[in-house]
């Protein structure tokens, strides 16, 4: 379920503070740790 977007979501909303981002953060608050792992993994993959 965490594979809903991953990299696309993070980089698309990067530096853009919009309600959608905050709402998504709230919805995925329970999996925040897992989300951060996904972001780090994606970031390392891109860099």
mmJSON file of the N, C-alpha and C atoms, coordinates in Angstrom:
{"data_MODEL":{"atom_site":{
"group_PDB":["ATOM","ATOM","ATOM","ATOM","ATOM","ATOM","ATOM","ATOM","ATOM","ATOM","ATOM","ATOM","ATOM","ATOM","ATOM","ATOM","ATOM","ATOM","ATOM","ATOM","ATOM","ATOM","ATOM","ATOM","ATOM","ATOM","ATOM","ATOM","ATOM","ATOM","ATOM","ATOM","ATOM","ATOM","ATOM","ATOM","ATOM","ATOM","ATOM","ATOM","ATOM","ATOM","ATOM","ATOM","ATOM","ATOM","ATOM","ATOM","ATOM","ATOM","ATOM","ATOM","ATOM","ATOM","ATOM","ATOM","ATOM","ATOM","ATOM","ATOM","ATOM","ATOM","ATOM","ATOM","ATOM","ATOM","ATOM","ATOM","ATOM","ATOM","ATOM","ATOM","ATOM","ATOM","ATOM","ATOM","ATOM","ATOM","ATOM","ATOM","ATOM","ATOM","ATOM","ATOM","ATOM","ATOM","ATOM","ATOM","ATOM","ATOM","ATOM","ATOM","ATOM","ATOM","ATOM","ATOM","ATOM","ATOM","ATOM","ATOM","ATOM","ATOM","ATOM","ATOM","ATOM","ATOM","ATOM","ATOM","ATOM","ATOM","ATOM","ATOM","ATOM","ATOM","ATOM","ATOM","ATOM","ATOM","ATOM","ATOM","ATOM","ATOM","ATOM","ATOM","ATOM","ATOM","ATOM","ATOM","ATOM","ATOM","ATOM","ATOM","ATOM","ATOM","ATOM","ATOM","ATOM","ATOM","ATOM","ATOM","ATOM"],
"id":[1,2,3,4,5,6,7,8,9,10,11,12,13,14,15,16,17,18,19,20,21,22,23,24,25,26,27,28,29,30,31,32,33,34,35,36,37,38,39,40,41,42,43,44,45,46,47,48,49,50,51,52,53,54,55,56,57,58,59,60,61,62,63,64,65,66,67,68,69,70,71,72,73,74,75,76,77,78,79,80,81,82,83,84,85,86,87,88,89,90,91,92,93,94,95,96,97,98,99,100,101,102,103,104,105,106,107,108,109,110,111,112,113,114,115,116,117,118,119,120,121,122,123,124,125,126,127,128,129,130,131,132,133,134,135,136,137,138,139,140,141],
"type_symbol":["N","C","C","N","C","C","N","C","C","N","C","C","N","C","C","N","C","C","N","C","C","N","C","C","N","C","C","N","C","C","N","C","C","N","C","C","N","C","C","N","C","C","N","C","C","N","C","C","N","C","C","N","C","C","N","C","C","N","C","C","N","C","C","N","C","C","N","C","C","N","C","C","N","C","C","N","C","C","N","C","C","N","C","C","N","C","C","N","C","C","N","C","C","N","C","C","N","C","C","N","C","C","N","C","C","N","C","C","N","C","C","N","C","C","N","C","C","N","C","C","N","C","C","N","C","C","N","C","C","N","C","C","N","C","C","N","C","C","N","C","C"],
"label_atom_id":["N","CA","C","N","CA","C","N","CA","C","N","CA","C","N","CA","C","N","CA","C","N","CA","C","N","CA","C","N","CA","C","N","CA","C","N","CA","C","N","CA","C","N","CA","C","N","CA","C","N","CA","C","N","CA","C","N","CA","C","N","CA","C","N","CA","C","N","CA","C","N","CA","C","N","CA","C","N","CA","C","N","CA","C","N","CA","C","N","CA","C","N","CA","C","N","CA","C","N","CA","C","N","CA","C","N","CA","C","N","CA","C","N","CA","C","N","CA","C","N","CA","C","N","CA","C","N","CA","C","N","CA","C","N","CA","C","N","CA","C","N","CA","C","N","CA","C","N","CA","C","N","CA","C","N","CA","C","N","CA","C","N","CA","C"],
"label_alt_id":[null,null,null,null,null,null,null,null,null,null,null,null,null,null,null,null,null,null,null,null,null,null,null,null,null,null,null,null,null,null,null,null,null,null,null,null,null,null,null,null,null,null,null,null,null,null,null,null,null,null,null,null,null,null,null,null,null,null,null,null,null,null,null,null,null,null,null,null,null,null,null,null,null,null,null,null,null,null,null,null,null,null,null,null,null,null,null,null,null,null,null,null,null,null,null,null,null,null,null,null,null,null,null,null,null,null,null,null,null,null,null,null,null,null,null,null,null,null,null,null,null,null,null,null,null,null,null,null,null,null,null,null,null,null,null,null,null,null,null,null,null],
"label_comp_id":["UNK","UNK","UNK","UNK","UNK","UNK","UNK","UNK","UNK","UNK","UNK","UNK","UNK","UNK","UNK","UNK","UNK","UNK","UNK","UNK","UNK","UNK","UNK","UNK","UNK","UNK","UNK","UNK","UNK","UNK","UNK","UNK","UNK","UNK","UNK","UNK","UNK","UNK","UNK","UNK","UNK","UNK","UNK","UNK","UNK","UNK","UNK","UNK","UNK","UNK","UNK","UNK","UNK","UNK","UNK","UNK","UNK","UNK","UNK","UNK","UNK","UNK","UNK","UNK","UNK","UNK","UNK","UNK","UNK","UNK","UNK","UNK","UNK","UNK","UNK","UNK","UNK","UNK","UNK","UNK","UNK","UNK","UNK","UNK","UNK","UNK","UNK","UNK","UNK","UNK","UNK","UNK","UNK","UNK","UNK","UNK","UNK","UNK","UNK","UNK","UNK","UNK","UNK","UNK","UNK","UNK","UNK","UNK","UNK","UNK","UNK","UNK","UNK","UNK","UNK","UNK","UNK","UNK","UNK","UNK","UNK","UNK","UNK","UNK","UNK","UNK","UNK","UNK","UNK","UNK","UNK","UNK","UNK","UNK","UNK","UNK","UNK","UNK","UNK","UNK","UNK"],
"label_asym_id":["A","A","A","A","A","A","A","A","A","A","A","A","A","A","A","A","A","A","A","A","A","A","A","A","A","A","A","A","A","A","A","A","A","A","A","A","A","A","A","A","A","A","A","A","A","A","A","A","A","A","A","A","A","A","A","A","A","A","A","A","A","A","A","A","A","A","A","A","A","A","A","A","A","A","A","A","A","A","A","A","A","A","A","A","A","A","A","A","A","A","A","A","A","A","A","A","A","A","A","A","A","A","A","A","A","A","A","A","A","A","A","A","A","A","A","A","A","A","A","A","A","A","A","A","A","A","A","A","A","A","A","A","A","A","A","A","A","A","A","A","A"],
"label_entity_id":["1","1","1","1","1","1","1","1","1","1","1","1","1","1","1","1","1","1","1","1","1","1","1","1","1","1","1","1","1","1","1","1","1","1","1","1","1","1","1","1","1","1","1","1","1","1","1","1","1","1","1","1","1","1","1","1","1","1","1","1","1","1","1","1","1","1","1","1","1","1","1","1","1","1","1","1","1","1","1","1","1","1","1","1","1","1","1","1","1","1","1","1","1","1","1","1","1","1","1","1","1","1","1","1","1","1","1","1","1","1","1","1","1","1","1","1","1","1","1","1","1","1","1","1","1","1","1","1","1","1","1","1","1","1","1","1","1","1","1","1","1"],
"label_seq_id":[1,1,1,2,2,2,3,3,3,4,4,4,5,5,5,6,6,6,7,7,7,8,8,8,9,9,9,10,10,10,11,11,11,12,12,12,13,13,13,14,14,14,15,15,15,16,16,16,17,17,17,18,18,18,19,19,19,20,20,20,21,21,21,22,22,22,23,23,23,24,24,24,25,25,25,26,26,26,27,27,27,28,28,28,29,29,29,30,30,30,31,31,31,32,32,32,33,33,33,34,34,34,35,35,35,36,36,36,37,37,37,38,38,38,39,39,39,40,40,40,41,41,41,42,42,42,43,43,43,44,44,44,45,45,45,46,46,46,47,47,47],
"pdbx_PDB_ins_code":[null,null,null,null,null,null,null,null,null,null,null,null,null,null,null,null,null,null,null,null,null,null,null,null,null,null,null,null,null,null,null,null,null,null,null,null,null,null,null,null,null,null,null,null,null,null,null,null,null,null,null,null,null,null,null,null,null,null,null,null,null,null,null,null,null,null,null,null,null,null,null,null,null,null,null,null,null,null,null,null,null,null,null,null,null,null,null,null,null,null,null,null,null,null,null,null,null,null,null,null,null,null,null,null,null,null,null,null,null,null,null,null,null,null,null,null,null,null,null,null,null,null,null,null,null,null,null,null,null,null,null,null,null,null,null,null,null,null,null,null,null],
"Cartn_x":[0.841,0.0,0.874,2.073,2.975,3.526,3.279,3.808,2.829,1.949,0.955,1.628,2.739,3.471,4.954,5.305,6.716,7.498,8.458,9.332,8.522,7.619,6.839,6.173,5.521,4.813,5.774,6.869,7.824,8.435,8.942,9.621,8.637,7.427,6.451,6.019,5.912,5.471,6.653,7.863,9.049,9.047,9.142,9.185,7.834,6.799,5.462,4.56,4.297,3.448,1.99,1.293,-0.11,-0.962,-2.255,-3.162,-3.056,-2.882,-2.811,-1.667,-0.517,0.648,0.362,-0.221,-0.523,-1.553,-2.55,-3.598,-3.002,-2.164,-1.523,-0.667,0.041,0.906,0.07,-1.095,-1.988,-2.495,-2.915,-3.454,-2.395,-1.167,-0.089,0.763,0.167,0.91,1.349,0.49,0.818,2.027,2.168,3.299,4.367,4.475,5.444,6.859,7.197,8.543,8.796,7.825,7.98,8.078,7.286,7.309,8.685,9.267,10.6,11.614,11.476,12.392,12.26,11.031,10.787,11.441,11.261,11.828,13.347,13.937,15.396,15.888,15.195,15.577,15.507,14.426,14.254,15.336,15.597,16.602,17.963,18.314,19.604,19.654,18.532,18.475,18.689,18.08,18.213,19.609,20.197,21.539,22.556],
"Cartn_y":[-1.202,0.0,1.249,1.098,2.248,2.587,1.708,1.925,2.728,3.505,4.302,5.279,5.863,6.763,6.718,6.891,6.812,8.016,7.772,8.839,9.952,9.565,10.552,11.545,11.008,11.874,12.826,12.281,13.097,14.193,13.826,14.814,15.754,15.299,16.171,17.273,16.913,17.882,18.526,18.257,18.778,20.302,20.88,22.333,22.982,22.174,22.731,22.329,23.285,22.994,23.227,22.176,22.293,21.387,21.666,20.867,19.369,19.016,17.612,16.921,17.597,17.014,16.807,17.829,17.733,16.638,16.575,15.557,14.164,13.996,12.705,12.327,13.318,13.066,12.578,13.168,12.761,11.349,11.072,9.75,8.675,8.988,8.005,8.223,8.887,9.166,7.865,6.845,5.569,4.935,5.141,4.548,5.585,6.595,7.667,7.108,6.213,5.628,4.904,4.111,3.365,4.323,5.403,6.386,7.027,7.386,7.993,7.029,5.74,4.734,4.705,4.765,4.758,5.977,7.14,8.38,8.299,7.838,7.72,6.758,5.642,4.644,5.248,5.978,6.606,7.655,8.458,9.522,8.925,7.851,7.203,6.63,6.127,5.545,6.63,7.793,8.894,9.49,9.535,10.107,8.985],
"Cartn_z":[0.0,0.0,0.0,0.533,0.595,-0.784,-1.752,-3.103,-3.952,-3.292,-4.008,-4.96,-4.541,-5.429,-5.126,-3.843,-3.481,-3.977,-4.862,-5.35,-6.018,-6.899,-7.645,-6.703,-5.662,-4.722,-4.022,-3.496,-2.733,-3.602,-4.764,-5.611,-6.299,-6.518,-7.157,-6.187,-4.905,-3.895,-3.177,-3.654,-2.961,-2.939,-1.744,-1.608,-1.823,-1.978,-2.196,-1.03,-0.144,1.01,0.643,0.277,-0.103,0.79,0.917,1.749,1.456,0.197,-0.186,0.541,0.593,1.253,2.733,3.365,4.79,5.041,4.18,4.323,4.173,3.171,2.939,4.138,4.691,5.848,7.026,7.183,8.272,8.046,6.822,6.491,6.696,6.301,6.392,7.64,8.644,9.88,10.54,10.456,11.088,10.428,9.123,8.41,8.096,8.957,8.729,8.627,9.545,9.542,8.227,7.801,6.555,5.373,5.421,4.345,4.233,5.385,5.38,4.787,5.117,4.576,3.055,2.567,1.122,0.48,1.113,0.575,0.538,1.645,1.704,0.634,0.491,-0.509,-1.912,-2.164,-3.477,-3.697,-2.659,-2.77,-3.08,-2.388,-2.615,-4.028,-4.491,-5.833,-6.889,-6.678,-7.639,-7.587,-6.397,-6.244,-6.131],
"occupancy":[1.0,1.0,1.0,1.0,1.0,1.0,1.0,1.0,1.0,1.0,1.0,1.0,1.0,1.0,1.0,1.0,1.0,1.0,1.0,1.0,1.0,1.0,1.0,1.0,1.0,1.0,1.0,1.0,1.0,1.0,1.0,1.0,1.0,1.0,1.0,1.0,1.0,1.0,1.0,1.0,1.0,1.0,1.0,1.0,1.0,1.0,1.0,1.0,1.0,1.0,1.0,1.0,1.0,1.0,1.0,1.0,1.0,1.0,1.0,1.0,1.0,1.0,1.0,1.0,1.0,1.0,1.0,1.0,1.0,1.0,1.0,1.0,1.0,1.0,1.0,1.0,1.0,1.0,1.0,1.0,1.0,1.0,1.0,1.0,1.0,1.0,1.0,1.0,1.0,1.0,1.0,1.0,1.0,1.0,1.0,1.0,1.0,1.0,1.0,1.0,1.0,1.0,1.0,1.0,1.0,1.0,1.0,1.0,1.0,1.0,1.0,1.0,1.0,1.0,1.0,1.0,1.0,1.0,1.0,1.0,1.0,1.0,1.0,1.0,1.0,1.0,1.0,1.0,1.0,1.0,1.0,1.0,1.0,1.0,1.0,1.0,1.0,1.0,1.0,1.0,1.0],
"B_iso_or_equiv":[0.0,0.0,0.0,0.0,0.0,0.0,0.0,0.0,0.0,0.0,0.0,0.0,0.0,0.0,0.0,0.0,0.0,0.0,0.0,0.0,0.0,0.0,0.0,0.0,0.0,0.0,0.0,0.0,0.0,0.0,0.0,0.0,0.0,0.0,0.0,0.0,0.0,0.0,0.0,0.0,0.0,0.0,0.0,0.0,0.0,0.0,0.0,0.0,0.0,0.0,0.0,0.0,0.0,0.0,0.0,0.0,0.0,0.0,0.0,0.0,0.0,0.0,0.0,0.0,0.0,0.0,0.0,0.0,0.0,0.0,0.0,0.0,0.0,0.0,0.0,0.0,0.0,0.0,0.0,0.0,0.0,0.0,0.0,0.0,0.0,0.0,0.0,0.0,0.0,0.0,0.0,0.0,0.0,0.0,0.0,0.0,0.0,0.0,0.0,0.0,0.0,0.0,0.0,0.0,0.0,0.0,0.0,0.0,0.0,0.0,0.0,0.0,0.0,0.0,0.0,0.0,0.0,0.0,0.0,0.0,0.0,0.0,0.0,0.0,0.0,0.0,0.0,0.0,0.0,0.0,0.0,0.0,0.0,0.0,0.0,0.0,0.0,0.0,0.0,0.0,0.0],
"pdbx_formal_charge":[null,null,null,null,null,null,null,null,null,null,null,null,null,null,null,null,null,null,null,null,null,null,null,null,null,null,null,null,null,null,null,null,null,null,null,null,null,null,null,null,null,null,null,null,null,null,null,null,null,null,null,null,null,null,null,null,null,null,null,null,null,null,null,null,null,null,null,null,null,null,null,null,null,null,null,null,null,null,null,null,null,null,null,null,null,null,null,null,null,null,null,null,null,null,null,null,null,null,null,null,null,null,null,null,null,null,null,null,null,null,null,null,null,null,null,null,null,null,null,null,null,null,null,null,null,null,null,null,null,null,null,null,null,null,null,null,null,null,null,null,null],
"auth_seq_id":[1,1,1,2,2,2,3,3,3,4,4,4,5,5,5,6,6,6,7,7,7,8,8,8,9,9,9,10,10,10,11,11,11,12,12,12,13,13,13,14,14,14,15,15,15,16,16,16,17,17,17,18,18,18,19,19,19,20,20,20,21,21,21,22,22,22,23,23,23,24,24,24,25,25,25,26,26,26,27,27,27,28,28,28,29,29,29,30,30,30,31,31,31,32,32,32,33,33,33,34,34,34,35,35,35,36,36,36,37,37,37,38,38,38,39,39,39,40,40,40,41,41,41,42,42,42,43,43,43,44,44,44,45,45,45,46,46,46,47,47,47],
"auth_comp_id":["UNK","UNK","UNK","UNK","UNK","UNK","UNK","UNK","UNK","UNK","UNK","UNK","UNK","UNK","UNK","UNK","UNK","UNK","UNK","UNK","UNK","UNK","UNK","UNK","UNK","UNK","UNK","UNK","UNK","UNK","UNK","UNK","UNK","UNK","UNK","UNK","UNK","UNK","UNK","UNK","UNK","UNK","UNK","UNK","UNK","UNK","UNK","UNK","UNK","UNK","UNK","UNK","UNK","UNK","UNK","UNK","UNK","UNK","UNK","UNK","UNK","UNK","UNK","UNK","UNK","UNK","UNK","UNK","UNK","UNK","UNK","UNK","UNK","UNK","UNK","UNK","UNK","UNK","UNK","UNK","UNK","UNK","UNK","UNK","UNK","UNK","UNK","UNK","UNK","UNK","UNK","UNK","UNK","UNK","UNK","UNK","UNK","UNK","UNK","UNK","UNK","UNK","UNK","UNK","UNK","UNK","UNK","UNK","UNK","UNK","UNK","UNK","UNK","UNK","UNK","UNK","UNK","UNK","UNK","UNK","UNK","UNK","UNK","UNK","UNK","UNK","UNK","UNK","UNK","UNK","UNK","UNK","UNK","UNK","UNK","UNK","UNK","UNK","UNK","UNK","UNK"],
"auth_asym_id":["A","A","A","A","A","A","A","A","A","A","A","A","A","A","A","A","A","A","A","A","A","A","A","A","A","A","A","A","A","A","A","A","A","A","A","A","A","A","A","A","A","A","A","A","A","A","A","A","A","A","A","A","A","A","A","A","A","A","A","A","A","A","A","A","A","A","A","A","A","A","A","A","A","A","A","A","A","A","A","A","A","A","A","A","A","A","A","A","A","A","A","A","A","A","A","A","A","A","A","A","A","A","A","A","A","A","A","A","A","A","A","A","A","A","A","A","A","A","A","A","A","A","A","A","A","A","A","A","A","A","A","A","A","A","A","A","A","A","A","A","A"],
"auth_atom_id":["N","CA","C","N","CA","C","N","CA","C","N","CA","C","N","CA","C","N","CA","C","N","CA","C","N","CA","C","N","CA","C","N","CA","C","N","CA","C","N","CA","C","N","CA","C","N","CA","C","N","CA","C","N","CA","C","N","CA","C","N","CA","C","N","CA","C","N","CA","C","N","CA","C","N","CA","C","N","CA","C","N","CA","C","N","CA","C","N","CA","C","N","CA","C","N","CA","C","N","CA","C","N","CA","C","N","CA","C","N","CA","C","N","CA","C","N","CA","C","N","CA","C","N","CA","C","N","CA","C","N","CA","C","N","CA","C","N","CA","C","N","CA","C","N","CA","C","N","CA","C","N","CA","C","N","CA","C","N","CA","C","N","CA","C"],
"pdbx_PDB_model_num":[1,1,1,1,1,1,1,1,1,1,1,1,1,1,1,1,1,1,1,1,1,1,1,1,1,1,1,1,1,1,1,1,1,1,1,1,1,1,1,1,1,1,1,1,1,1,1,1,1,1,1,1,1,1,1,1,1,1,1,1,1,1,1,1,1,1,1,1,1,1,1,1,1,1,1,1,1,1,1,1,1,1,1,1,1,1,1,1,1,1,1,1,1,1,1,1,1,1,1,1,1,1,1,1,1,1,1,1,1,1,1,1,1,1,1,1,1,1,1,1,1,1,1,1,1,1,1,1,1,1,1,1,1,1,1,1,1,1,1,1,1]
}}}
